[in-house]
Amino acid sequence: VQLQASGGGLVQAGGSLRLSCAASGRTFSIYKMGWFRQAPGKEREFVAAITWIGGVAVYADSVKGRFTISRDNAKNTVYLQMNTLNPEDTAVYYCAAKVQVGARYEYWGQGTQVTVSS
């Protein structure tokens, strides 16, 4: 499975961005896709995830109510709609995929930078 993330950029606090992650290859094997982020000097953290079949979504507490993860199976693409952004959301955002329940995320995209100015 190959993942290609896009959609990052510079936005003012309170603004919105939508990230996309296009999957290719053995997409039929995907169980769940997720978004993670890593800010400078911090560890990578979970943001949101969604099951490929059924579309069950989970979120980190820090983004609940502001971010929405969705997927378009026909396009093999997962989206992360980010609203009411604040400077603490500044990070490199990565999409990832796992093929089994309980397994680690084993496929990762290249990351896309999101910068929120105050």
Backbone torsions as a table, in degrees:
resi	resn	phi	psi	omega
1	VAL	NA	130.1	175.7
2	GLN	-113.6	141.4	-177.1
3	LEU	-124.9	136.2	180.0
4	GLN	-128.6	110.0	180.0
5	ALA	-93.0	148.1	177.5
6	SER	-155.9	170.3	173.4
7	GLY	106.8	-4.1	178.9
8	GLY	-69.6	172.0	179.1
9	GLY	168.2	-167.2	179.5
10	LEU	-105.3	129.7	-179.2
11	VAL	-142.3	151.9	177.3
12	GLN	-80.3	156.1	176.6
13	ALA	-54.1	137.0	-176.7
14	GLY	91.6	-10.7	-178.3
15	GLY	-85.0	-173.6	-175.7
16	SER	-133.0	153.1	171.5
17	LEU	-144.5	154.2	172.8
18	ARG	-124.0	122.2	176.2
19	LEU	-95.1	147.5	176.9
20	SER	-124.9	148.8	175.8
21	CYS	-137.4	110.1	-179.4
22	ALA	-94.6	128.1	179.3
23	ALA	-103.3	145.2	176.8
24	SER	-142.5	169.2	-177.6
25	GLY	90.6	-135.1	-176.0
26	ARG	-81.1	59.7	-176.3
27	THR	-65.8	-23.1	179.9
28	PHE	-65.9	-16.6	-178.2
29	SER	-90.2	-5.0	-175.3
30	ILE	-71.8	132.2	173.8
31	TYR	-98.1	-44.5	-176.1
32	LYS	-149.0	147.4	173.4
33	MET	-123.8	145.8	-177.0
34	GLY	-138.0	164.7	172.4
35	TRP	-117.1	136.6	175.8
36	PHE	-128.0	164.3	176.9
37	ARG	-144.0	153.8	177.2
38	GLN	-137.9	116.5	176.9
39	ALA	-89.4	158.9	180.0
40	PRO	-56.6	128.5	178.1
41	GLY	77.4	5.1	-178.9
42	LYS	-121.4	161.8	176.7
43	GLU	-77.2	157.1	175.9
44	ARG	-65.7	138.6	-178.7
45	GLU	-130.0	152.5	177.9
46	PHE	-72.1	141.2	177.6
47	VAL	-114.7	-55.5	-177.2
48	ALA	-163.5	159.4	177.2
49	ALA	-150.9	158.2	-179.0
50	ILE	-147.1	139.2	177.1
51	THR	-75.4	142.4	-177.1
52	TRP	-65.7	-39.6	176.2
53	ILE	-105.1	126.1	178.3
54	GLY	97.5	-28.8	176.4
55	GLY	66.4	33.6	177.2
56	VAL	-77.0	124.7	-174.2
57	ALA	-110.9	147.4	173.2
58	VAL	-134.2	152.1	-175.6
59	TYR	-136.2	151.8	168.0
60	ALA	-70.7	148.3	-178.3
61	ASP	-58.8	-32.3	-175.2
62	SER	-68.1	-17.4	-177.1
63	VAL	-118.6	-4.5	-179.7
64	LYS	-57.1	134.0	179.5
65	GLY	85.9	-12.7	179.4
66	ARG	-114.8	-36.6	-177.9
67	PHE	-106.8	147.0	175.9
68	THR	-133.7	125.1	176.2
69	ILE	-99.9	140.7	179.0
70	SER	-148.5	167.0	178.4
71	ARG	-141.2	152.5	175.5
72	ASP	-122.4	99.1	-175.4
73	ASN	-62.6	-33.7	-179.1
74	ALA	-64.3	-30.5	-179.6
75	LYS	-101.0	1.3	-177.1
76	ASN	51.3	43.9	-174.2
77	THR	-131.9	138.8	173.6
78	VAL	-113.2	141.9	-177.9
79	TYR	-119.3	153.0	171.3
80	LEU	-130.1	104.3	176.0
81	GLN	-85.4	120.5	-176.7
82	MET	-116.2	117.3	179.8
83	ASN	-116.2	163.0	179.0
84	THR	48.2	50.9	-178.4
85	LEU	-68.4	147.0	175.8
86	ASN	-131.4	164.8	-176.2
87	PRO	-55.7	-26.9	179.6
88	GLU	-69.8	-12.2	176.8
89	ASP	-84.8	-5.9	178.6
90	THR	-62.1	123.8	-176.9
91	ALA	-177.0	170.1	165.6
92	VAL	-88.4	126.8	-177.4
93	TYR	-102.8	132.2	-178.9
94	TYR	-119.6	139.6	169.4
95	CYS	-100.5	153.3	-176.5
96	ALA	-147.7	160.0	-180.0
97	ALA	-138.1	147.3	173.4
98	LYS	-129.3	153.2	-174.6
99	VAL	-110.1	-6.1	-179.8
100	GLN	-136.7	147.8	173.3
101	VAL	-60.6	132.0	177.3
102	GLY	81.3	-9.5	180.0
103	ALA	-79.3	164.2	174.1
104	ARG	-75.8	160.6	171.8
105	TYR	-71.2	117.0	-174.5
106	GLU	-107.1	-12.0	178.8
107	TYR	-117.1	132.7	-175.3
108	TRP	-132.7	143.1	172.6
109	GLY	-83.8	-179.2	-172.1
110	GLN	-85.3	-10.2	-180.0
111	GLY	91.8	145.8	176.3
112	THR	-138.1	134.6	-173.8
113	GLN	-81.1	131.2	172.2
114	VAL	-119.5	123.2	179.5
115	THR	-124.0	124.0	-180.0
116	VAL	-113.1	118.6	-179.4
117	SER	-93.3	147.3	-178.3
118	SER	-89.3	NA	NA
